[in-house]
């Protein structure tokens, strides 16, 4: 199973663009900060995740600085890339 749920702040939004098939695509960067327990010890976790929304979700007016819970999956940026990108298919404002 490939499912990712991440609570994060939207820290970067690229201009809306379109795939060759004419489908809207929005690239964003999400910043996550939390405290997790690992091996019985508390650990501060900070990361930035590149993400995309495609279709109707890309046109819902996501705003810089919004705090969201994003649900989606991970995939390679392109066929020849090893970088991972989160593909968001559900967004909740928190």
PDB file as gemmi writes it, atoms N, CA and C in Angstrom:
CRYST1    1.000    1.000    1.000  90.00  90.00  90.00 P 1                      
ATOM      1  N   UNK A   1       0.852  -1.186   0.000  1.00  0.00           N  
ATOM      2  CA  UNK A   1       0.000   0.000   0.000  1.00  0.00           C  
ATOM      3  C   UNK A   1       0.886   1.233   0.000  1.00  0.00           C  
ATOM      4  N   UNK A   2       0.509   2.225  -0.747  1.00  0.00           N  
ATOM      5  CA  UNK A   2       1.250   3.478  -0.857  1.00  0.00           C  
ATOM      6  C   UNK A   2       0.285   4.603  -0.506  1.00  0.00           C  
ATOM      7  N   UNK A   3       0.241   4.981   0.785  1.00  0.00           N  
ATOM      8  CA  UNK A   3      -0.647   6.047   1.236  1.00  0.00           C  
ATOM      9  C   UNK A   3       0.117   6.924   2.214  1.00  0.00           C  
ATOM     10  N   UNK A   4       0.007   8.225   2.026  1.00  0.00           N  
ATOM     11  CA  UNK A   4       0.684   9.177   2.886  1.00  0.00           C  
ATOM     12  C   UNK A   4      -0.328  10.205   3.372  1.00  0.00           C  
ATOM     13  N   UNK A   5      -0.355  10.445   4.692  1.00  0.00           N  
ATOM     14  CA  UNK A   5      -1.170  11.490   5.291  1.00  0.00           C  
ATOM     15  C   UNK A   5      -0.209  12.406   6.024  1.00  0.00           C  
ATOM     16  N   UNK A   6      -0.252  13.697   5.708  1.00  0.00           N  
ATOM     17  CA  UNK A   6       0.725  14.634   6.253  1.00  0.00           C  
ATOM     18  C   UNK A   6       0.029  15.925   6.647  1.00  0.00           C  
ATOM     19  N   UNK A   7       0.235  16.348   7.896  1.00  0.00           N  
ATOM     20  CA  UNK A   7      -0.213  17.669   8.318  1.00  0.00           C  
ATOM     21  C   UNK A   7       0.953  18.615   8.083  1.00  0.00           C  
ATOM     22  N   UNK A   8       0.702  19.707   7.363  1.00  0.00           N  
ATOM     23  CA  UNK A   8       1.799  20.573   6.959  1.00  0.00           C  
ATOM     24  C   UNK A   8       1.294  21.975   6.635  1.00  0.00           C  
ATOM     25  N   UNK A   9       2.264  22.876   6.485  1.00  0.00           N  
ATOM     26  CA  UNK A   9       1.992  24.242   6.041  1.00  0.00           C  
ATOM     27  C   UNK A   9       2.427  24.370   4.592  1.00  0.00           C  
ATOM     28  N   UNK A  10       1.618  25.047   3.789  1.00  0.00           N  
ATOM     29  CA  UNK A  10       1.966  25.295   2.395  1.00  0.00           C  
ATOM     30  C   UNK A  10       2.965  26.457   2.376  1.00  0.00           C  
ATOM     31  N   UNK A  11       4.216  26.173   1.970  1.00  0.00           N  
ATOM     32  CA  UNK A  11       5.258  27.199   2.015  1.00  0.00           C  
ATOM     33  C   UNK A  11       5.680  27.693   0.636  1.00  0.00           C  
ATOM     34  N   UNK A  12       5.246  27.007  -0.403  1.00  0.00           N  
ATOM     35  CA  UNK A  12       5.558  27.462  -1.765  1.00  0.00           C  
ATOM     36  C   UNK A  12       4.485  26.949  -2.711  1.00  0.00           C  
ATOM     37  N   UNK A  13       4.069  27.809  -3.629  1.00  0.00           N  
ATOM     38  CA  UNK A  13       3.095  27.430  -4.654  1.00  0.00           C  
ATOM     39  C   UNK A  13       3.612  27.911  -6.000  1.00  0.00           C  
ATOM     40  N   UNK A  14       3.743  27.002  -6.926  1.00  0.00           N  
ATOM     41  CA  UNK A  14       4.156  27.347  -8.291  1.00  0.00           C  
ATOM     42  C   UNK A  14       2.928  27.807  -9.081  1.00  0.00           C  
ATOM     43  N   UNK A  15       3.134  28.550 -10.161  1.00  0.00           N  
ATOM     44  CA  UNK A  15       1.980  28.928 -10.993  1.00  0.00           C  
ATOM     45  C   UNK A  15       1.280  27.685 -11.551  1.00  0.00           C  
ATOM     46  N   UNK A  16      -0.038  27.770 -11.658  1.00  0.00           N  
ATOM     47  CA  UNK A  16      -0.832  26.674 -12.214  1.00  0.00           C  
ATOM     48  C   UNK A  16      -0.381  26.416 -13.651  1.00  0.00           C  
ATOM     49  N   UNK A  17      -0.197  25.149 -13.976  1.00  0.00           N  
ATOM     50  CA  UNK A  17       0.147  24.790 -15.358  1.00  0.00           C  
ATOM     51  C   UNK A  17      -0.745  23.641 -15.796  1.00  0.00           C  
ATOM     52  N   UNK A  18      -0.577  23.222 -17.025  1.00  0.00           N  
ATOM     53  CA  UNK A  18      -1.437  22.175 -17.586  1.00  0.00           C  
ATOM     54  C   UNK A  18      -0.594  21.059 -18.192  1.00  0.00           C  
ATOM     55  N   UNK A  19      -1.063  19.824 -18.022  1.00  0.00           N  
ATOM     56  CA  UNK A  19      -0.396  18.674 -18.630  1.00  0.00           C  
ATOM     57  C   UNK A  19      -0.624  18.734 -20.142  1.00  0.00           C  
ATOM     58  N   UNK A  20       0.130  17.929 -20.915  1.00  0.00           N  
ATOM     59  CA  UNK A  20      -0.123  17.888 -22.365  1.00  0.00           C  
ATOM     60  C   UNK A  20      -1.562  17.516 -22.713  1.00  0.00           C  
ATOM     61  N   UNK A  21      -2.252  16.819 -21.802  1.00  0.00           N  
ATOM     62  CA  UNK A  21      -3.652  16.447 -22.032  1.00  0.00           C  
ATOM     63  C   UNK A  21      -4.621  17.553 -21.612  1.00  0.00           C  
ATOM     64  N   UNK A  22      -4.080  18.692 -21.133  1.00  0.00           N  
ATOM     65  CA  UNK A  22      -4.927  19.811 -20.749  1.00  0.00           C  
ATOM     66  C   UNK A  22      -5.459  19.760 -19.329  1.00  0.00           C  
ATOM     67  N   UNK A  23      -4.906  18.890 -18.496  1.00  0.00           N  
ATOM     68  CA  UNK A  23      -5.365  18.752 -17.111  1.00  0.00           C  
ATOM     69  C   UNK A  23      -4.578  19.719 -16.224  1.00  0.00           C  
ATOM     70  N   UNK A  24      -5.260  20.517 -15.373  1.00  0.00           N  
ATOM     71  CA  UNK A  24      -4.550  21.452 -14.504  1.00  0.00           C  
ATOM     72  C   UNK A  24      -3.667  20.717 -13.490  1.00  0.00           C  
ATOM     73  N   UNK A  25      -2.484  21.299 -13.228  1.00  0.00           N  
ATOM     74  CA  UNK A  25      -1.528  20.707 -12.296  1.00  0.00           C  
ATOM     75  C   UNK A  25      -0.907  21.827 -11.472  1.00  0.00           C  
ATOM     76  N   UNK A  26      -0.898  21.657 -10.166  1.00  0.00           N  
ATOM     77  CA  UNK A  26      -0.341  22.654  -9.255  1.00  0.00           C  
ATOM     78  C   UNK A  26       0.751  21.994  -8.414  1.00  0.00           C  
ATOM     79  N   UNK A  27       1.961  22.564  -8.467  1.00  0.00           N  
ATOM     80  CA  UNK A  27       3.082  22.069  -7.654  1.00  0.00           C  
ATOM     81  C   UNK A  27       3.218  22.940  -6.420  1.00  0.00           C  
ATOM     82  N   UNK A  28       3.400  22.300  -5.270  1.00  0.00           N  
ATOM     83  CA  UNK A  28       3.542  23.017  -4.004  1.00  0.00           C  
ATOM     84  C   UNK A  28       4.668  22.384  -3.192  1.00  0.00           C  
ATOM     85  N   UNK A  29       5.113  23.116  -2.171  1.00  0.00           N  
ATOM     86  CA  UNK A  29       6.045  22.571  -1.185  1.00  0.00           C  
ATOM     87  C   UNK A  29       5.352  22.653   0.167  1.00  0.00           C  
ATOM     88  N   UNK A  30       5.355  21.526   0.892  1.00  0.00           N  
ATOM     89  CA  UNK A  30       4.725  21.436   2.199  1.00  0.00           C  
ATOM     90  C   UNK A  30       5.812  21.311   3.271  1.00  0.00           C  
ATOM     91  N   UNK A  31       5.667  22.076   4.368  1.00  0.00           N  
ATOM     92  CA  UNK A  31       6.610  21.966   5.489  1.00  0.00           C  
ATOM     93  C   UNK A  31       5.893  21.327   6.673  1.00  0.00           C  
ATOM     94  N   UNK A  32       6.483  20.268   7.175  1.00  0.00           N  
ATOM     95  CA  UNK A  32       5.929  19.534   8.313  1.00  0.00           C  
ATOM     96  C   UNK A  32       6.873  19.671   9.504  1.00  0.00           C  
ATOM     97  N   UNK A  33       6.312  19.962  10.674  1.00  0.00           N  
ATOM     98  CA  UNK A  33       7.072  20.017  11.926  1.00  0.00           C  
ATOM     99  C   UNK A  33       6.246  19.293  12.981  1.00  0.00           C  
ATOM    100  N   UNK A  34       6.864  18.336  13.664  1.00  0.00           N  
ATOM    101  CA  UNK A  34       6.155  17.614  14.726  1.00  0.00           C  
ATOM    102  C   UNK A  34       7.165  16.980  15.672  1.00  0.00           C  
ATOM    103  N   UNK A  35       6.631  16.363  16.708  1.00  0.00           N  
ATOM    104  CA  UNK A  35       7.445  15.575  17.622  1.00  0.00           C  
ATOM    105  C   UNK A  35       6.948  14.138  17.539  1.00  0.00           C  
ATOM    106  N   UNK A  36       7.850  13.220  17.275  1.00  0.00           N  
ATOM    107  CA  UNK A  36       7.512  11.808  17.126  1.00  0.00           C  
ATOM    108  C   UNK A  36       8.269  11.001  18.169  1.00  0.00           C  
ATOM    109  N   UNK A  37       7.771   9.815  18.465  1.00  0.00           N  
ATOM    110  CA  UNK A  37       8.462   8.910  19.370  1.00  0.00           C  
ATOM    111  C   UNK A  37       9.101   7.814  18.528  1.00  0.00           C  
ATOM    112  N   UNK A  38      10.407   7.658  18.705  1.00  0.00           N  
ATOM    113  CA  UNK A  38      11.156   6.635  17.976  1.00  0.00           C  
ATOM    114  C   UNK A  38      12.051   5.914  18.973  1.00  0.00           C  
ATOM    115  N   UNK A  39      11.931   4.602  19.046  1.00  0.00           N  
ATOM    116  CA  UNK A  39      12.704   3.785  19.985  1.00  0.00           C  
ATOM    117  C   UNK A  39      12.548   4.291  21.416  1.00  0.00           C  
ATOM    118  N   UNK A  40      11.326   4.730  21.753  1.00  0.00           N  
ATOM    119  CA  UNK A  40      11.041   5.192  23.099  1.00  0.00           C  
ATOM    120  C   UNK A  40      11.529   6.593  23.423  1.00  0.00           C  
ATOM    121  N   UNK A  41      12.106   7.275  22.453  1.00  0.00           N  
ATOM    122  CA  UNK A  41      12.645   8.627  22.662  1.00  0.00           C  
ATOM    123  C   UNK A  41      11.869   9.625  21.810  1.00  0.00           C  
ATOM    124  N   UNK A  42      11.660  10.833  22.356  1.00  0.00           N  
ATOM    125  CA  UNK A  42      11.017  11.889  21.582  1.00  0.00           C  
ATOM    126  C   UNK A  42      12.028  12.459  20.593  1.00  0.00           C  
ATOM    127  N   UNK A  43      11.529  12.732  19.408  1.00  0.00           N  
ATOM    128  CA  UNK A  43      12.379  13.268  18.347  1.00  0.00           C  
ATOM    129  C   UNK A  43      11.629  14.366  17.617  1.00  0.00           C  
ATOM    130  N   UNK A  44      12.273  15.529  17.428  1.00  0.00           N  
ATOM    131  CA  UNK A  44      11.665  16.601  16.648  1.00  0.00           C  
ATOM    132  C   UNK A  44      11.894  16.293  15.176  1.00  0.00           C  
ATOM    133  N   UNK A  45      10.811  16.357  14.417  1.00  0.00           N  
ATOM    134  CA  UNK A  45      10.867  16.045  12.993  1.00  0.00           C  
ATOM    135  C   UNK A  45      10.504  17.298  12.200  1.00  0.00           C  
ATOM    136  N   UNK A  46      11.346  17.659  11.257  1.00  0.00           N  
ATOM    137  CA  UNK A  46      11.075  18.766  10.341  1.00  0.00           C  
ATOM    138  C   UNK A  46      11.436  18.304   8.936  1.00  0.00           C  
ATOM    139  N   UNK A  47      10.553  18.564   7.982  1.00  0.00           N  
ATOM    140  CA  UNK A  47      10.874  18.221   6.598  1.00  0.00           C  
ATOM    141  C   UNK A  47      10.046  19.070   5.643  1.00  0.00           C  
ATOM    142  N   UNK A  48      10.538  19.173   4.425  1.00  0.00           N  
ATOM    143  CA  UNK A  48       9.787  19.804   3.343  1.00  0.00           C  
ATOM    144  C   UNK A  48       9.544  18.745   2.288  1.00  0.00           C  
ATOM    145  N   UNK A  49       8.319  18.699   1.795  1.00  0.00           N  
ATOM    146  CA  UNK A  49       7.914  17.682   0.835  1.00  0.00           C  
ATOM    147  C   UNK A  49       7.384  18.368  -0.418  1.00  0.00           C  
ATOM    148  N   UNK A  50       7.935  17.996  -1.572  1.00  0.00           N  
ATOM    149  CA  UNK A  50       7.391  18.464  -2.848  1.00  0.00           C  
ATOM    150  C   UNK A  50       6.117  17.687  -3.123  1.00  0.00           C  
ATOM    151  N   UNK A  51       5.083  18.396  -3.563  1.00  0.00           N  
ATOM    152  CA  UNK A  51       3.791  17.752  -3.802  1.00  0.00           C  
ATOM    153  C   UNK A  51       3.116  18.353  -5.024  1.00  0.00           C  
ATOM    154  N   UNK A  52       2.196  17.593  -5.602  1.00  0.00           N  
ATOM    155  CA  UNK A  52       1.397  18.075  -6.724  1.00  0.00           C  
ATOM    156  C   UNK A  52      -0.065  17.734  -6.499  1.00  0.00           C  
ATOM    157  N   UNK A  53      -0.921  18.580  -7.030  1.00  0.00           N  
ATOM    158  CA  UNK A  53      -2.351  18.295  -7.109  1.00  0.00           C  
ATOM    159  C   UNK A  53      -2.726  18.376  -8.583  1.00  0.00           C  
ATOM    160  N   UNK A  54      -3.597  17.485  -9.006  1.00  0.00           N  
ATOM    161  CA  UNK A  54      -3.956  17.400 -10.422  1.00  0.00           C  
ATOM    162  C   UNK A  54      -5.477  17.419 -10.558  1.00  0.00           C  
ATOM    163  N   UNK A  55      -5.950  18.047 -11.620  1.00  0.00           N  
ATOM    164  CA  UNK A  55      -7.389  18.071 -11.893  1.00  0.00           C  
ATOM    165  C   UNK A  55      -8.095  19.156 -11.098  1.00  0.00           C  
ATOM    166  N   UNK A  56      -9.331  18.884 -10.696  1.00  0.00           N  
ATOM    167  CA  UNK A  56     -10.151  19.868  -9.981  1.00  0.00           C  
ATOM    168  C   UNK A  56      -9.483  20.350  -8.695  1.00  0.00           C  
ATOM    169  N   UNK A  57      -8.777  19.466  -8.013  1.00  0.00           N  
ATOM    170  CA  UNK A  57      -8.112  19.823  -6.757  1.00  0.00           C  
ATOM    171  C   UNK A  57      -7.056  20.919  -6.966  1.00  0.00           C  
ATOM    172  N   UNK A  58      -6.446  20.951  -8.129  1.00  0.00           N  
ATOM    173  CA  UNK A  58      -5.424  21.960  -8.439  1.00  0.00           C  
ATOM    174  C   UNK A  58      -6.018  23.362  -8.559  1.00  0.00           C  
ATOM    175  N   UNK A  59      -7.326  23.444  -8.755  1.00  0.00           N  
ATOM    176  CA  UNK A  59      -7.977  24.738  -8.963  1.00  0.00           C  
ATOM    177  C   UNK A  59      -8.800  25.188  -7.759  1.00  0.00           C  
ATOM    178  N   UNK A  60      -8.596  24.571  -6.600  1.00  0.00           N  
ATOM    179  CA  UNK A  60      -9.407  24.905  -5.425  1.00  0.00           C  
ATOM    180  C   UNK A  60      -8.866  26.064  -4.617  1.00  0.00           C  
ATOM    181  N   UNK A  61      -7.867  26.766  -5.102  1.00  0.00           N  
ATOM    182  CA  UNK A  61      -7.414  27.986  -4.446  1.00  0.00           C  
ATOM    183  C   UNK A  61      -6.579  27.775  -3.198  1.00  0.00           C  
ATOM    184  N   UNK A  62      -5.699  26.795  -3.218  1.00  0.00           N  
ATOM    185  CA  UNK A  62      -4.788  26.577  -2.099  1.00  0.00           C  
ATOM    186  C   UNK A  62      -3.954  27.840  -1.885  1.00  0.00           C  
ATOM    187  N   UNK A  63      -3.817  28.274  -0.634  1.00  0.00           N  
ATOM    188  CA  UNK A  63      -3.140  29.538  -0.345  1.00  0.00           C  
ATOM    189  C   UNK A  63      -1.845  29.316   0.421  1.00  0.00           C  
ATOM    190  N   UNK A  64      -0.876  30.165   0.143  1.00  0.00           N  
ATOM    191  CA  UNK A  64       0.398  30.164   0.851  1.00  0.00           C  
ATOM    192  C   UNK A  64       0.146  30.377   2.337  1.00  0.00           C  
ATOM    193  N   UNK A  65       0.785  29.599   3.187  1.00  0.00           N  
ATOM    194  CA  UNK A  65       0.609  29.717   4.624  1.00  0.00           C  
ATOM    195  C   UNK A  65      -0.534  28.889   5.186  1.00  0.00           C  
ATOM    196  N   UNK A  66      -1.329  28.269   4.337  1.00  0.00           N  
ATOM    197  CA  UNK A  66      -2.428  27.418   4.804  1.00  0.00           C  
ATOM    198  C   UNK A  66      -1.874  26.210   5.544  1.00  0.00           C  
ATOM    199  N   UNK A  67      -2.562  25.819   6.603  1.00  0.00           N  
ATOM    200  CA  UNK A  67      -2.227  24.589   7.321  1.00  0.00           C  
ATOM    201  C   UNK A  67      -3.234  23.542   6.877  1.00  0.00           C  
ATOM    202  N   UNK A  68      -2.714  22.445   6.345  1.00  0.00           N  
ATOM    203  CA  UNK A  68      -3.581  21.436   5.742  1.00  0.00           C  
ATOM    204  C   UNK A  68      -3.230  20.038   6.228  1.00  0.00           C  
ATOM    205  N   UNK A  69      -4.174  19.140   6.038  1.00  0.00           N  
ATOM    206  CA  UNK A  69      -3.887  17.720   6.123  1.00  0.00           C  
ATOM    207  C   UNK A  69      -4.048  17.181   4.714  1.00  0.00           C  
ATOM    208  N   UNK A  70      -2.948  16.736   4.141  1.00  0.00           N  
ATOM    209  CA  UNK A  70      -2.939  16.245   2.771  1.00  0.00           C  
ATOM    210  C   UNK A  70      -2.877  14.724   2.780  1.00  0.00           C  
ATOM    211  N   UNK A  71      -3.705  14.107   1.963  1.00  0.00           N  
ATOM    212  CA  UNK A  71      -3.707  12.652   1.816  1.00  0.00           C  
ATOM    213  C   UNK A  71      -3.411  12.337   0.361  1.00  0.00           C  
ATOM    214  N   UNK A  72      -2.522  11.383   0.152  1.00  0.00           N  
ATOM    215  CA  UNK A  72      -2.169  11.020  -1.209  1.00  0.00           C  
ATOM    216  C   UNK A  72      -1.212   9.850  -1.234  1.00  0.00           C  
ATOM    217  N   UNK A  73      -0.320   9.869  -2.227  1.00  0.00           N  
ATOM    218  CA  UNK A  73       0.636   8.767  -2.397  1.00  0.00           C  
ATOM    219  C   UNK A  73       1.952   9.326  -2.909  1.00  0.00           C  
ATOM    220  N   UNK A  74       2.999   8.518  -2.811  1.00  0.00           N  
ATOM    221  CA  UNK A  74       4.317   8.911  -3.294  1.00  0.00           C  
ATOM    222  C   UNK A  74       4.596   8.285  -4.646  1.00  0.00           C  
ATOM    223  N   UNK A  75       5.250   9.058  -5.515  1.00  0.00           N  
ATOM    224  CA  UNK A  75       5.658   8.554  -6.831  1.00  0.00           C  
ATOM    225  C   UNK A  75       6.937   9.276  -7.248  1.00  0.00           C  
ATOM    226  N   UNK A  76       7.654   8.686  -8.201  1.00  0.00           N  
ATOM    227  CA  UNK A  76       8.854   9.339  -8.729  1.00  0.00           C  
ATOM    228  C   UNK A  76       8.436  10.597  -9.487  1.00  0.00           C  
ATOM    229  N   UNK A  77       9.313  11.612  -9.430  1.00  0.00           N  
ATOM    230  CA  UNK A  77       9.042  12.873 -10.122  1.00  0.00           C  
ATOM    231  C   UNK A  77       8.846  12.646 -11.622  1.00  0.00           C  
ATOM    232  N   UNK A  78       9.632  11.760 -12.207  1.00  0.00           N  
ATOM    233  CA  UNK A  78       9.515  11.424 -13.626  1.00  0.00           C  
ATOM    234  C   UNK A  78      10.054  10.009 -13.831  1.00  0.00           C  
ATOM    235  N   UNK A  79       9.960   9.505 -15.033  1.00  0.00           N  
ATOM    236  CA  UNK A  79      10.409   8.143 -15.305  1.00  0.00           C  
ATOM    237  C   UNK A  79      11.877   7.925 -14.979  1.00  0.00           C  
ATOM    238  N   UNK A  80      12.710   8.942 -15.224  1.00  0.00           N  
ATOM    239  CA  UNK A  80      14.155   8.784 -15.031  1.00  0.00           C  
ATOM    240  C   UNK A  80      14.656   9.340 -13.706  1.00  0.00           C  
ATOM    241  N   UNK A  81      13.775   9.886 -12.899  1.00  0.00           N  
ATOM    242  CA  UNK A  81      14.169  10.505 -11.632  1.00  0.00           C  
ATOM    243  C   UNK A  81      14.044   9.517 -10.484  1.00  0.00           C  
ATOM    244  N   UNK A  82      14.865   9.734  -9.450  1.00  0.00           N  
ATOM    245  CA  UNK A  82      14.721   8.960  -8.224  1.00  0.00           C  
ATOM    246  C   UNK A  82      14.090   9.795  -7.116  1.00  0.00           C  
ATOM    247  N   UNK A  83      13.847  11.086  -7.378  1.00  0.00           N  
ATOM    248  CA  UNK A  83      13.220  11.961  -6.386  1.00  0.00           C  
ATOM    249  C   UNK A  83      11.746  11.610  -6.237  1.00  0.00           C  
ATOM    250  N   UNK A  84      11.275  11.644  -4.982  1.00  0.00           N  
ATOM    251  CA  UNK A  84       9.870  11.352  -4.713  1.00  0.00           C  
ATOM    252  C   UNK A  84       9.051  12.637  -4.614  1.00  0.00           C  
ATOM    253  N   UNK A  85       7.807  12.558  -5.048  1.00  0.00           N  
ATOM    254  CA  UNK A  85       6.854  13.654  -4.975  1.00  0.00           C  
ATOM    255  C   UNK A  85       5.553  13.089  -4.418  1.00  0.00           C  
ATOM    256  N   UNK A  86       4.931  13.845  -3.518  1.00  0.00           N  
ATOM    257  CA  UNK A  86       3.622  13.448  -3.008  1.00  0.00           C  
ATOM    258  C   UNK A  86       2.553  13.892  -4.002  1.00  0.00           C  
ATOM    259  N   UNK A  87       1.714  12.966  -4.411  1.00  0.00           N  
ATOM    260  CA  UNK A  87       0.558  13.293  -5.251  1.00  0.00           C  
ATOM    261  C   UNK A  87      -0.636  13.383  -4.314  1.00  0.00           C  
ATOM    262  N   UNK A  88      -1.171  14.585  -4.153  1.00  0.00           N  
ATOM    263  CA  UNK A  88      -2.259  14.813  -3.207  1.00  0.00           C  
ATOM    264  C   UNK A  88      -3.597  14.551  -3.893  1.00  0.00           C  
ATOM    265  N   UNK A  89      -4.444  13.744  -3.251  1.00  0.00           N  
ATOM    266  CA  UNK A  89      -5.780  13.540  -3.806  1.00  0.00           C  
ATOM    267  C   UNK A  89      -6.893  13.936  -2.838  1.00  0.00           C  
ATOM    268  N   UNK A  90      -6.516  14.467  -1.647  1.00  0.00           N  
ATOM    269  CA  UNK A  90      -7.503  15.008  -0.723  1.00  0.00           C  
ATOM    270  C   UNK A  90      -6.813  16.030   0.188  1.00  0.00           C  
ATOM    271  N   UNK A  91      -7.476  17.180   0.368  1.00  0.00           N  
ATOM    272  CA  UNK A  91      -6.934  18.236   1.226  1.00  0.00           C  
ATOM    273  C   UNK A  91      -8.011  18.677   2.213  1.00  0.00           C  
ATOM    274  N   UNK A  92      -7.617  18.767   3.498  1.00  0.00           N  
ATOM    275  CA  UNK A  92      -8.477  19.353   4.524  1.00  0.00           C  
ATOM    276  C   UNK A  92      -7.738  20.523   5.149  1.00  0.00           C  
ATOM    277  N   UNK A  93      -8.416  21.650   5.313  1.00  0.00           N  
ATOM    278  CA  UNK A  93      -7.823  22.769   6.054  1.00  0.00           C  
ATOM    279  C   UNK A  93      -7.886  22.449   7.545  1.00  0.00           C  
ATOM    280  N   UNK A  94      -6.803  22.738   8.261  1.00  0.00           N  
ATOM    281  CA  UNK A  94      -6.793  22.490   9.714  1.00  0.00           C  
ATOM    282  C   UNK A  94      -6.404  23.761  10.463  1.00  0.00           C  
TER     283      UNK A  94                                                      
END                                                                             
